[in-house]
Amino acid sequence: MKIAELRALTGTELEAKGRDLRQELFNLRMRQAAGQLDQPSRLRLIRKEIARVETLLTEMKRKASAPKP
């Protein structure tokens, strides 16, 4: 997903997306260990997607805790 699509999601949806991505990454790593991974580049893409989700969650938390002027 692109960052604009992720920004449209709510905090709970982002957390759920992060959990799903971590589960997918785990499954891909298990397939890699078993030698059955068809697309090794998929690991990198999933890691980057997780980083995007985590970045947005951190942004949301900082905005929520920022002092109001």
PDB file of N, H, CA, C and O in Angstrom:
ATOM      1  N   MET A   1       0.835  -1.186   0.000  1.00  0.00           N
ATOM      2  CA  MET A   1       0.000   0.000   0.000  1.00  0.00           C
ATOM      3  C   MET A   1       0.878   1.247   0.000  1.00  0.00           C
ATOM      4  O   MET A   1       1.991   1.249   0.525  1.00  0.00           O
ATOM      5  N   LYS A   2       0.361   2.270  -0.585  1.00  0.00           N
ATOM      6  H   LYS A   2      -0.544   2.268  -1.012  1.00  0.00           H
ATOM      7  CA  LYS A   2       1.074   3.534  -0.573  1.00  0.00           C
ATOM      8  C   LYS A   2       0.778   4.254   0.732  1.00  0.00           C
ATOM      9  O   LYS A   2      -0.197   3.944   1.417  1.00  0.00           O
ATOM     10  N   ILE A   3       1.623   5.212   1.070  1.00  0.00           N
ATOM     11  H   ILE A   3       2.416   5.463   0.514  1.00  0.00           H
ATOM     12  CA  ILE A   3       1.497   5.923   2.331  1.00  0.00           C
ATOM     13  C   ILE A   3       0.174   6.688   2.392  1.00  0.00           C
ATOM     14  O   ILE A   3      -0.418   6.800   3.465  1.00  0.00           O
ATOM     15  N   ALA A   4      -0.296   7.211   1.267  1.00  0.00           N
ATOM     16  H   ALA A   4       0.185   7.120   0.395  1.00  0.00           H
ATOM     17  CA  ALA A   4      -1.566   7.942   1.241  1.00  0.00           C
ATOM     18  C   ALA A   4      -2.727   7.013   1.594  1.00  0.00           C
ATOM     19  O   ALA A   4      -3.657   7.417   2.293  1.00  0.00           O
ATOM     20  N   GLU A   5      -2.673   5.789   1.119  1.00  0.00           N
ATOM     21  H   GLU A   5      -1.918   5.461   0.552  1.00  0.00           H
ATOM     22  CA  GLU A   5      -3.721   4.819   1.441  1.00  0.00           C
ATOM     23  C   GLU A   5      -3.679   4.460   2.920  1.00  0.00           C
ATOM     24  O   GLU A   5      -4.720   4.291   3.554  1.00  0.00           O
ATOM     25  N   LEU A   6      -2.472   4.344   3.468  1.00  0.00           N
ATOM     26  H   LEU A   6      -1.626   4.481   2.953  1.00  0.00           H
ATOM     27  CA  LEU A   6      -2.339   4.009   4.883  1.00  0.00           C
ATOM     28  C   LEU A   6      -2.806   5.159   5.770  1.00  0.00           C
ATOM     29  O   LEU A   6      -3.381   4.929   6.834  1.00  0.00           O
ATOM     30  N   ARG A   7      -2.563   6.398   5.338  1.00  0.00           N
ATOM     31  H   ARG A   7      -2.096   6.586   4.474  1.00  0.00           H
ATOM     32  CA  ARG A   7      -2.989   7.561   6.129  1.00  0.00           C
ATOM     33  C   ARG A   7      -4.507   7.635   6.252  1.00  0.00           C
ATOM     34  O   ARG A   7      -5.023   8.223   7.202  1.00  0.00           O
ATOM     35  N   ALA A   8      -5.218   7.048   5.307  1.00  0.00           N
ATOM     36  H   ALA A   8      -4.799   6.571   4.535  1.00  0.00           H
ATOM     37  CA  ALA A   8      -6.675   7.065   5.339  1.00  0.00           C
ATOM     38  C   ALA A   8      -7.236   6.100   6.387  1.00  0.00           C
ATOM     39  O   ALA A   8      -8.410   6.193   6.745  1.00  0.00           O
ATOM     40  N   LEU A   9      -6.417   5.184   6.876  1.00  0.00           N
ATOM     41  H   LEU A   9      -5.463   5.108   6.585  1.00  0.00           H
ATOM     42  CA  LEU A   9      -6.877   4.198   7.860  1.00  0.00           C
ATOM     43  C   LEU A   9      -6.867   4.791   9.267  1.00  0.00           C
ATOM     44  O   LEU A   9      -6.120   5.727   9.552  1.00  0.00           O
ATOM     45  N   THR A  10      -7.703   4.236  10.140  1.00  0.00           N
ATOM     46  H   THR A  10      -8.310   3.475   9.908  1.00  0.00           H
ATOM     47  CA  THR A  10      -7.720   4.659  11.535  1.00  0.00           C
ATOM     48  C   THR A  10      -6.612   3.941  12.296  1.00  0.00           C
ATOM     49  O   THR A  10      -5.956   3.044  11.766  1.00  0.00           O
ATOM     50  N   GLY A  11      -6.416   4.347  13.541  1.00  0.00           N
ATOM     51  H   GLY A  11      -6.949   5.076  13.972  1.00  0.00           H
ATOM     52  CA  GLY A  11      -5.380   3.738  14.371  1.00  0.00           C
ATOM     53  C   GLY A  11      -5.584   2.249  14.562  1.00  0.00           C
ATOM     54  O   GLY A  11      -4.634   1.471  14.472  1.00  0.00           O
ATOM     55  N   THR A  12      -6.817   1.849  14.825  1.00  0.00           N
ATOM     56  H   THR A  12      -7.588   2.481  14.898  1.00  0.00           H
ATOM     57  CA  THR A  12      -7.086   0.422  15.034  1.00  0.00           C
ATOM     58  C   THR A  12      -6.880  -0.372  13.748  1.00  0.00           C
ATOM     59  O   THR A  12      -6.383  -1.498  13.777  1.00  0.00           O
ATOM     60  N   GLU A  13      -7.262   0.215  12.633  1.00  0.00           N
ATOM     61  H   GLU A  13      -7.666   1.129  12.609  1.00  0.00           H
ATOM     62  CA  GLU A  13      -7.056  -0.473  11.359  1.00  0.00           C
ATOM     63  C   GLU A  13      -5.566  -0.614  11.056  1.00  0.00           C
ATOM     64  O   GLU A  13      -5.130  -1.633  10.520  1.00  0.00           O
ATOM     65  N   LEU A  14      -4.790   0.410  11.401  1.00  0.00           N
ATOM     66  H   LEU A  14      -5.144   1.238  11.837  1.00  0.00           H
ATOM     67  CA  LEU A  14      -3.342   0.338  11.193  1.00  0.00           C
ATOM     68  C   LEU A  14      -2.713  -0.737  12.071  1.00  0.00           C
ATOM     69  O   LEU A  14      -1.831  -1.471  11.625  1.00  0.00           O
ATOM     70  N   GLU A  15      -3.163  -0.828  13.312  1.00  0.00           N
ATOM     71  H   GLU A  15      -3.879  -0.231  13.675  1.00  0.00           H
ATOM     72  CA  GLU A  15      -2.637  -1.861  14.212  1.00  0.00           C
ATOM     73  C   GLU A  15      -2.963  -3.251  13.677  1.00  0.00           C
ATOM     74  O   GLU A  15      -2.124  -4.151  13.717  1.00  0.00           O
ATOM     75  N   ALA A  16      -4.188  -3.422  13.176  1.00  0.00           N
ATOM     76  H   ALA A  16      -4.869  -2.691  13.143  1.00  0.00           H
ATOM     77  CA  ALA A  16      -4.581  -4.710  12.609  1.00  0.00           C
ATOM     78  C   ALA A  16      -3.750  -5.020  11.360  1.00  0.00           C
ATOM     79  O   ALA A  16      -3.332  -6.159  11.151  1.00  0.00           O
ATOM     80  N   LYS A  17      -3.519  -4.010  10.547  1.00  0.00           N
ATOM     81  H   LYS A  17      -3.859  -3.085  10.718  1.00  0.00           H
ATOM     82  CA  LYS A  17      -2.698  -4.184   9.341  1.00  0.00           C
ATOM     83  C   LYS A  17      -1.278  -4.593   9.727  1.00  0.00           C
ATOM     84  O   LYS A  17      -0.680  -5.456   9.085  1.00  0.00           O
ATOM     85  N   GLY A  18      -0.741  -3.972  10.779  1.00  0.00           N
ATOM     86  H   GLY A  18      -1.227  -3.272  11.301  1.00  0.00           H
ATOM     87  CA  GLY A  18       0.596  -4.319  11.256  1.00  0.00           C
ATOM     88  C   GLY A  18       0.676  -5.761  11.726  1.00  0.00           C
ATOM     89  O   GLY A  18       1.643  -6.466  11.435  1.00  0.00           O
ATOM     90  N   ARG A  19      -0.352  -6.198  12.459  1.00  0.00           N
ATOM     91  H   ARG A  19      -1.137  -5.625  12.695  1.00  0.00           H
ATOM     92  CA  ARG A  19      -0.385  -7.594  12.918  1.00  0.00           C
ATOM     93  C   ARG A  19      -0.426  -8.555  11.733  1.00  0.00           C
ATOM     94  O   ARG A  19       0.279  -9.564  11.713  1.00  0.00           O
ATOM     95  N   ASP A  20      -1.262  -8.229  10.747  1.00  0.00           N
ATOM     96  H   ASP A  20      -1.835  -7.410  10.764  1.00  0.00           H
ATOM     97  CA  ASP A  20      -1.367  -9.085   9.561  1.00  0.00           C
ATOM     98  C   ASP A  20      -0.039  -9.164   8.809  1.00  0.00           C
ATOM     99  O   ASP A  20       0.370 -10.232   8.353  1.00  0.00           O
ATOM    100  N   LEU A  21       0.622  -8.017   8.689  1.00  0.00           N
ATOM    101  H   LEU A  21       0.289  -7.150   9.059  1.00  0.00           H
ATOM    102  CA  LEU A  21       1.904  -7.990   7.983  1.00  0.00           C
ATOM    103  C   LEU A  21       2.968  -8.780   8.731  1.00  0.00           C
ATOM    104  O   LEU A  21       3.770  -9.481   8.114  1.00  0.00           O
ATOM    105  N   ARG A  22       2.981  -8.673  10.052  1.00  0.00           N
ATOM    106  H   ARG A  22       2.329  -8.103  10.553  1.00  0.00           H
ATOM    107  CA  ARG A  22       3.954  -9.440  10.842  1.00  0.00           C
ATOM    108  C   ARG A  22       3.710 -10.938  10.703  1.00  0.00           C
ATOM    109  O   ARG A  22       4.653 -11.725  10.624  1.00  0.00           O
ATOM    110  N   GLN A  23       2.439 -11.323  10.673  1.00  0.00           N
ATOM    111  H   GLN A  23       1.673 -10.684  10.737  1.00  0.00           H
ATOM    112  CA  GLN A  23       2.101 -12.739  10.494  1.00  0.00           C
ATOM    113  C   GLN A  23       2.559 -13.222   9.116  1.00  0.00           C
ATOM    114  O   GLN A  23       3.101 -14.319   8.979  1.00  0.00           O
ATOM    115  N   GLU A  24       2.335 -12.391   8.104  1.00  0.00           N
ATOM    116  H   GLU A  24       1.895 -11.500   8.215  1.00  0.00           H
ATOM    117  CA  GLU A  24       2.772 -12.755   6.757  1.00  0.00           C
ATOM    118  C   GLU A  24       4.297 -12.867   6.686  1.00  0.00           C
ATOM    119  O   GLU A  24       4.827 -13.774   6.044  1.00  0.00           O
ATOM    120  N   LEU A  25       4.997 -11.940   7.349  1.00  0.00           N
ATOM    121  H   LEU A  25       4.566 -11.204   7.870  1.00  0.00           H
ATOM    122  CA  LEU A  25       6.458 -11.991   7.375  1.00  0.00           C
ATOM    123  C   LEU A  25       6.943 -13.269   8.050  1.00  0.00           C
ATOM    124  O   LEU A  25       7.888 -13.902   7.581  1.00  0.00           O
ATOM    125  N   PHE A  26       6.298 -13.645   9.149  1.00  0.00           N
ATOM    126  H   PHE A  26       5.531 -13.130   9.530  1.00  0.00           H
ATOM    127  CA  PHE A  26       6.647 -14.884   9.844  1.00  0.00           C
ATOM    128  C   PHE A  26       6.475 -16.084   8.911  1.00  0.00           C
ATOM    129  O   PHE A  26       7.351 -16.945   8.820  1.00  0.00           O
ATOM    130  N   ASN A  27       5.339 -16.128   8.222  1.00  0.00           N
ATOM    131  H   ASN A  27       4.627 -15.429   8.295  1.00  0.00           H
ATOM    132  CA  ASN A  27       5.074 -17.243   7.309  1.00  0.00           C
ATOM    133  C   ASN A  27       6.101 -17.298   6.178  1.00  0.00           C
ATOM    134  O   ASN A  27       6.554 -18.375   5.792  1.00  0.00           O
ATOM    135  N   LEU A  28       6.461 -16.132   5.656  1.00  0.00           N
ATOM    136  H   LEU A  28       6.093 -15.257   5.970  1.00  0.00           H
ATOM    137  CA  LEU A  28       7.463 -16.100   4.590  1.00  0.00           C
ATOM    138  C   LEU A  28       8.819 -16.578   5.093  1.00  0.00           C
ATOM    139  O   LEU A  28       9.531 -17.285   4.381  1.00  0.00           O
ATOM    140  N   ARG A  29       9.177 -16.200   6.307  1.00  0.00           N
ATOM    141  H   ARG A  29       8.599 -15.625   6.886  1.00  0.00           H
ATOM    142  CA  ARG A  29      10.456 -16.650   6.871  1.00  0.00           C
ATOM    143  C   ARG A  29      10.472 -18.159   7.075  1.00  0.00           C
ATOM    144  O   ARG A  29      11.496 -18.808   6.862  1.00  0.00           O
ATOM    145  N   MET A  30       9.343 -18.715   7.484  1.00  0.00           N
ATOM    146  H   MET A  30       8.511 -18.188   7.656  1.00  0.00           H
ATOM    147  CA  MET A  30       9.265 -20.168   7.652  1.00  0.00           C
ATOM    148  C   MET A  30       9.404 -20.866   6.300  1.00  0.00           C
ATOM    149  O   MET A  30      10.084 -21.886   6.190  1.00  0.00           O
ATOM    150  N   ARG A  31       8.759 -20.315   5.278  1.00  0.00           N
ATOM    151  H   ARG A  31       8.207 -19.486   5.367  1.00  0.00           H
ATOM    152  CA  ARG A  31       8.872 -20.902   3.941  1.00  0.00           C
ATOM    153  C   ARG A  31      10.298 -20.776   3.411  1.00  0.00           C
ATOM    154  O   ARG A  31      10.785 -21.661   2.708  1.00  0.00           O
ATOM    155  N   GLN A  32      10.969 -19.664   3.753  1.00  0.00           N
ATOM    156  H   GLN A  32      10.574 -18.945   4.324  1.00  0.00           H
ATOM    157  CA  GLN A  32      12.351 -19.479   3.322  1.00  0.00           C
ATOM    158  C   GLN A  32      13.255 -20.512   3.990  1.00  0.00           C
ATOM    159  O   GLN A  32      14.141 -21.075   3.348  1.00  0.00           O
ATOM    160  N   ALA A  33      13.033 -20.756   5.269  1.00  0.00           N
ATOM    161  H   ALA A  33      12.313 -20.299   5.792  1.00  0.00           H
ATOM    162  CA  ALA A  33      13.839 -21.732   5.995  1.00  0.00           C
ATOM    163  C   ALA A  33      13.636 -23.137   5.429  1.00  0.00           C
ATOM    164  O   ALA A  33      14.555 -23.955   5.429  1.00  0.00           O
ATOM    165  N   ALA A  34      12.427 -23.404   4.949  1.00  0.00           N
ATOM    166  H   ALA A  34      11.680 -22.739   4.949  1.00  0.00           H
ATOM    167  CA  ALA A  34      12.132 -24.715   4.376  1.00  0.00           C
ATOM    168  C   ALA A  34      12.560 -24.804   2.910  1.00  0.00           C
ATOM    169  O   ALA A  34      12.479 -25.871   2.300  1.00  0.00           O
ATOM    170  N   GLY A  35      13.018 -23.680   2.346  1.00  0.00           N
ATOM    171  H   GLY A  35      13.084 -22.814   2.841  1.00  0.00           H
ATOM    172  CA  GLY A  35      13.454 -23.681   0.955  1.00  0.00           C
ATOM    173  C   GLY A  35      12.320 -23.635  -0.042  1.00  0.00           C
ATOM    174  O   GLY A  35      12.500 -24.034  -1.193  1.00  0.00           O
ATOM    175  N   GLN A  36      11.153 -23.160   0.366  1.00  0.00           N
ATOM    176  H   GLN A  36      11.007 -22.836   1.301  1.00  0.00           H
ATOM    177  CA  GLN A  36       9.989 -23.144  -0.512  1.00  0.00           C
ATOM    178  C   GLN A  36       9.558 -21.734  -0.906  1.00  0.00           C
ATOM    179  O   GLN A  36       8.465 -21.551  -1.442  1.00  0.00           O
ATOM    180  N   LEU A  37      10.396 -20.745  -0.650  1.00  0.00           N
ATOM    181  H   LEU A  37      11.284 -20.894  -0.215  1.00  0.00           H
ATOM    182  CA  LEU A  37      10.030 -19.363  -0.937  1.00  0.00           C
ATOM    183  C   LEU A  37      10.265 -19.055  -2.412  1.00  0.00           C
ATOM    184  O   LEU A  37      11.385 -19.180  -2.909  1.00  0.00           O
ATOM    185  N   ASP A  38       9.200 -18.650  -3.109  1.00  0.00           N
ATOM    186  H   ASP A  38       8.291 -18.548  -2.705  1.00  0.00           H
ATOM    187  CA  ASP A  38       9.292 -18.364  -4.538  1.00  0.00           C
ATOM    188  C   ASP A  38       9.824 -16.958  -4.812  1.00  0.00           C
ATOM    189  O   ASP A  38      10.605 -16.759  -5.742  1.00  0.00           O
ATOM    190  N   GLN A  39       9.404 -15.987  -4.006  1.00  0.00           N
ATOM    191  H   GLN A  39       8.770 -16.149  -3.250  1.00  0.00           H
ATOM    192  CA  GLN A  39       9.787 -14.593  -4.225  1.00  0.00           C
ATOM    193  C   GLN A  39      10.518 -14.047  -2.997  1.00  0.00           C
ATOM    194  O   GLN A  39       9.874 -13.509  -2.096  1.00  0.00           O
ATOM    195  N   PRO A  40      11.829 -14.172  -2.941  1.00  0.00           N
ATOM    196  CA  PRO A  40      12.574 -13.670  -1.788  1.00  0.00           C
ATOM    197  C   PRO A  40      12.449 -12.158  -1.607  1.00  0.00           C
ATOM    198  O   PRO A  40      12.584 -11.655  -0.492  1.00  0.00           O
ATOM    199  N   SER A  41      12.192 -11.434  -2.689  1.00  0.00           N
ATOM    200  H   SER A  41      12.082 -11.842  -3.595  1.00  0.00           H
ATOM    201  CA  SER A  41      12.055  -9.977  -2.589  1.00  0.00           C
ATOM    202  C   SER A  41      10.808  -9.580  -1.801  1.00  0.00           C
ATOM    203  O   SER A  41      10.708  -8.451  -1.323  1.00  0.00           O
ATOM    204  N   ARG A  42       9.876 -10.488  -1.668  1.00  0.00           N
ATOM    205  H   ARG A  42       9.957 -11.406  -2.057  1.00  0.00           H
ATOM    206  CA  ARG A  42       8.641 -10.213  -0.914  1.00  0.00           C
ATOM    207  C   ARG A  42       8.958  -9.924   0.558  1.00  0.00           C
ATOM    208  O   ARG A  42       8.261  -9.132   1.192  1.00  0.00           O
ATOM    209  N   LEU A  43      10.001 -10.558   1.106  1.00  0.00           N
ATOM    210  H   LEU A  43      10.567 -11.201   0.591  1.00  0.00           H
ATOM    211  CA  LEU A  43      10.403 -10.309   2.497  1.00  0.00           C
ATOM    212  C   LEU A  43      10.730  -8.833   2.699  1.00  0.00           C
ATOM    213  O   LEU A  43      10.294  -8.218   3.671  1.00  0.00           O
ATOM    214  N   ARG A  44      11.494  -8.281   1.782  1.00  0.00           N
ATOM    215  H   ARG A  44      11.849  -8.781   0.992  1.00  0.00           H
ATOM    216  CA  ARG A  44      11.892  -6.878   1.872  1.00  0.00           C
ATOM    217  C   ARG A  44      10.674  -5.960   1.783  1.00  0.00           C
ATOM    218  O   ARG A  44      10.569  -4.993   2.537  1.00  0.00           O
ATOM    219  N   LEU A  45       9.766  -6.257   0.876  1.00  0.00           N
ATOM    220  H   LEU A  45       9.851  -7.043   0.263  1.00  0.00           H
ATOM    221  CA  LEU A  45       8.574  -5.431   0.708  1.00  0.00           C
ATOM    222  C   LEU A  45       7.708  -5.438   1.968  1.00  0.00           C
ATOM    223  O   LEU A  45       7.181  -4.399   2.367  1.00  0.00           O
ATOM    224  N   ILE A  46       7.562  -6.593   2.587  1.00  0.00           N
ATOM    225  H   ILE A  46       7.989  -7.437   2.263  1.00  0.00           H
ATOM    226  CA  ILE A  46       6.748  -6.700   3.801  1.00  0.00           C
ATOM    227  C   ILE A  46       7.403  -5.932   4.940  1.00  0.00           C
ATOM    228  O   ILE A  46       6.714  -5.244   5.695  1.00  0.00           O
ATOM    229  N   ARG A  47       8.728  -6.038   5.079  1.00  0.00           N
ATOM    230  H   ARG A  47       9.287  -6.597   4.466  1.00  0.00           H
ATOM    231  CA  ARG A  47       9.428  -5.292   6.133  1.00  0.00           C
ATOM    232  C   ARG A  47       9.242  -3.791   5.958  1.00  0.00           C
ATOM    233  O   ARG A  47       9.039  -3.073   6.937  1.00  0.00           O
ATOM    234  N   LYS A  48       9.309  -3.316   4.728  1.00  0.00           N
ATOM    235  H   LYS A  48       9.474  -3.900   3.933  1.00  0.00           H
ATOM    236  CA  LYS A  48       9.128  -1.888   4.467  1.00  0.00           C
ATOM    237  C   LYS A  48       7.689  -1.456   4.760  1.00  0.00           C
ATOM    238  O   LYS A  48       7.458  -0.359   5.270  1.00  0.00           O
ATOM    239  N   GLU A  49       6.746  -2.304   4.442  1.00  0.00           N
ATOM    240  H   GLU A  49       6.934  -3.195   4.028  1.00  0.00           H
ATOM    241  CA  GLU A  49       5.341  -2.001   4.716  1.00  0.00           C
ATOM    242  C   GLU A  49       5.100  -1.914   6.227  1.00  0.00           C
ATOM    243  O   GLU A  49       4.372  -1.036   6.691  1.00  0.00           O
ATOM    244  N   ILE A  50       5.710  -2.822   6.988  1.00  0.00           N
ATOM    245  H   ILE A  50       6.301  -3.535   6.610  1.00  0.00           H
ATOM    246  CA  ILE A  50       5.605  -2.782   8.446  1.00  0.00           C
ATOM    247  C   ILE A  50       6.188  -1.475   8.966  1.00  0.00           C
ATOM    248  O   ILE A  50       5.620  -0.859   9.867  1.00  0.00           O
ATOM    249  N   ALA A  51       7.306  -1.051   8.411  1.00  0.00           N
ATOM    250  H   ALA A  51       7.768  -1.551   7.679  1.00  0.00           H
ATOM    251  CA  ALA A  51       7.934   0.203   8.836  1.00  0.00           C
ATOM    252  C   ALA A  51       7.019   1.394   8.553  1.00  0.00           C
ATOM    253  O   ALA A  51       6.934   2.310   9.370  1.00  0.00           O
ATOM    254  N   ARG A  52       6.346   1.394   7.423  1.00  0.00           N
ATOM    255  H   ARG A  52       6.415   0.650   6.759  1.00  0.00           H
ATOM    256  CA  ARG A  52       5.411   2.481   7.104  1.00  0.00           C
ATOM    257  C   ARG A  52       4.276   2.539   8.118  1.00  0.00           C
ATOM    258  O   ARG A  52       3.910   3.611   8.598  1.00  0.00           O
ATOM    259  N   VAL A  53       3.725   1.376   8.435  1.00  0.00           N
ATOM    260  H   VAL A  53       4.021   0.505   8.044  1.00  0.00           H
ATOM    261  CA  VAL A  53       2.617   1.315   9.393  1.00  0.00           C
ATOM    262  C   VAL A  53       3.081   1.807  10.763  1.00  0.00           C
ATOM    263  O   VAL A  53       2.392   2.598  11.408  1.00  0.00           O
ATOM    264  N   GLU A  54       4.242   1.342  11.203  1.00  0.00           N
ATOM    265  H   GLU A  54       4.802   0.700  10.679  1.00  0.00           H
ATOM    266  CA  GLU A  54       4.769   1.763  12.507  1.00  0.00           C
ATOM    267  C   GLU A  54       5.042   3.266  12.539  1.00  0.00           C
ATOM    268  O   GLU A  54       4.803   3.916  13.557  1.00  0.00           O
ATOM    269  N   THR A  55       5.536   3.815  11.446  1.00  0.00           N
ATOM    270  H   THR A  55       5.730   3.287  10.619  1.00  0.00           H
ATOM    271  CA  THR A  55       5.799   5.248  11.370  1.00  0.00           C
ATOM    272  C   THR A  55       4.503   6.036  11.522  1.00  0.00           C
ATOM    273  O   THR A  55       4.457   7.023  12.256  1.00  0.00           O
ATOM    274  N   LEU A  56       3.461   5.606  10.837  1.00  0.00           N
ATOM    275  H   LEU A  56       3.499   4.804  10.241  1.00  0.00           H
ATOM    276  CA  LEU A  56       2.180   6.305  10.938  1.00  0.00           C
ATOM    277  C   LEU A  56       1.588   6.191  12.336  1.00  0.00           C
ATOM    278  O   LEU A  56       1.014   7.154  12.843  1.00  0.00           O
ATOM    279  N   LEU A  57       1.718   5.034  12.959  1.00  0.00           N
ATOM    280  H   LEU A  57       2.184   4.251  12.547  1.00  0.00           H
ATOM    281  CA  LEU A  57       1.211   4.876  14.325  1.00  0.00           C
ATOM    282  C   LEU A  57       1.947   5.807  15.282  1.00  0.00           C
ATOM    283  O   LEU A  57       1.332   6.401  16.167  1.00  0.00           O
ATOM    284  N   THR A  58       3.250   5.937  15.110  1.00  0.00           N
ATOM    285  H   THR A  58       3.750   5.454  14.391  1.00  0.00           H
ATOM    286  CA  THR A  58       4.035   6.835  15.951  1.00  0.00           C
ATOM    287  C   THR A  58       3.625   8.283  15.719  1.00  0.00           C
ATOM    288  O   THR A  58       3.514   9.057  16.670  1.00  0.00           O
ATOM    289  N   GLU A  59       3.400   8.653  14.465  1.00  0.00           N
ATOM    290  H   GLU A  59       3.490   8.024  13.693  1.00  0.00           H
ATOM    291  CA  GLU A  59       2.940  10.009  14.153  1.00  0.00           C
ATOM    292  C   GLU A  59       1.622  10.302  14.845  1.00  0.00           C
ATOM    293  O   GLU A  59       1.442  11.373  15.425  1.00  0.00           O
ATOM    294  N   MET A  60       0.695   9.345  14.784  1.00  0.00           N
ATOM    295  H   MET A  60       0.840   8.475  14.313  1.00  0.00           H
ATOM    296  CA  MET A  60      -0.618   9.534  15.409  1.00  0.00           C
ATOM    297  C   MET A  60      -0.485   9.709  16.915  1.00  0.00           C
ATOM    298  O   MET A  60      -1.150  10.562  17.504  1.00  0.00           O
ATOM    299  N   LYS A  61       0.366   8.910  17.539  1.00  0.00           N
ATOM    300  H   LYS A  61       0.906   8.218  17.061  1.00  0.00           H
ATOM    301  CA  LYS A  61       0.548   9.002  18.986  1.00  0.00           C
ATOM    302  C   LYS A  61       1.165  10.334  19.375  1.00  0.00           C
ATOM    303  O   LYS A  61       0.790  10.921  20.390  1.00  0.00           O
ATOM    304  N   ARG A  62       2.112  10.817  18.575  1.00  0.00           N
ATOM    305  H   ARG A  62       2.417  10.341  17.750  1.00  0.00           H
ATOM    306  CA  ARG A  62       2.742  12.107  18.870  1.00  0.00           C
ATOM    307  C   ARG A  62       1.757  13.254  18.710  1.00  0.00           C
ATOM    308  O   ARG A  62       1.766  14.195  19.504  1.00  0.00           O
ATOM    309  N   LYS A  63       0.904  13.183  17.684  1.00  0.00           N
ATOM    310  H   LYS A  63       0.897  12.419  17.039  1.00  0.00           H
ATOM    311  CA  LYS A  63      -0.098  14.229  17.487  1.00  0.00           C
ATOM    312  C   LYS A  63      -1.095  14.243  18.637  1.00  0.00           C
ATOM    313  O   LYS A  63      -1.522  15.305  19.089  1.00  0.00           O
ATOM    314  N   ALA A  64      -1.460  13.056  19.105  1.00  0.00           N
ATOM    315  H   ALA A  64      -1.112  12.193  18.738  1.00  0.00           H
ATOM    316  CA  ALA A  64      -2.442  12.957  20.180  1.00  0.00           C
ATOM    317  C   ALA A  64      -1.879  13.481  21.496  1.00  0.00           C
ATOM    318  O   ALA A  64      -2.619  14.043  22.304  1.00  0.00           O
ATOM    319  N   SER A  65      -0.583  13.305  21.720  1.00  0.00           N
ATOM    320  H   SER A  65       0.017  12.848  21.063  1.00  0.00           H
ATOM    321  CA  SER A  65       0.000  13.725  22.991  1.00  0.00           C
ATOM    322  C   SER A  65       0.642  15.108  22.918  1.00  0.00           C
ATOM    323  O   SER A  65       1.161  15.600  23.920  1.00  0.00           O
ATOM    324  N   ALA A  66       0.614  15.741  21.748  1.00  0.00           N
ATOM    325  H   ALA A  66       0.193  15.342  20.933  1.00  0.00           H
ATOM    326  CA  ALA A  66       1.208  17.073  21.604  1.00  0.00           C
ATOM    327  C   ALA A  66       0.374  18.095  22.378  1.00  0.00           C
ATOM    328  O   ALA A  66      -0.855  18.031  22.358  1.00  0.00           O
ATOM    329  N   PRO A  67       1.031  19.035  23.057  1.00  0.00           N
ATOM    330  CA  PRO A  67       0.285  20.054  23.791  1.00  0.00           C
ATOM    331  C   PRO A  67      -0.463  20.978  22.834  1.00  0.00           C
ATOM    332  O   PRO A  67       0.068  21.376  21.797  1.00  0.00           O
ATOM    333  N   LYS A  68      -1.668  21.303  23.185  1.00  0.00           N
ATOM    334  H   LYS A  68      -2.099  20.980  24.027  1.00  0.00           H
ATOM    335  CA  LYS A  68      -2.493  22.190  22.366  1.00  0.00           C
ATOM    336  C   LYS A  68      -2.136  23.638  22.695  1.00  0.00           C
ATOM    337  O   LYS A  68      -2.043  23.994  23.870  1.00  0.00           O
ATOM    338  N   PRO A  69      -1.932  24.482  21.674  1.00  0.00           N
ATOM    339  CA  PRO A  69      -1.577  25.888  21.949  1.00  0.00           C
ATOM    340  C   PRO A  69      -2.738  26.700  22.452  1.00  0.00           C
ATOM    341  O   PRO A  69      -2.586  27.891  22.723  1.00  0.00           O
TER     342      PRO A  69
END
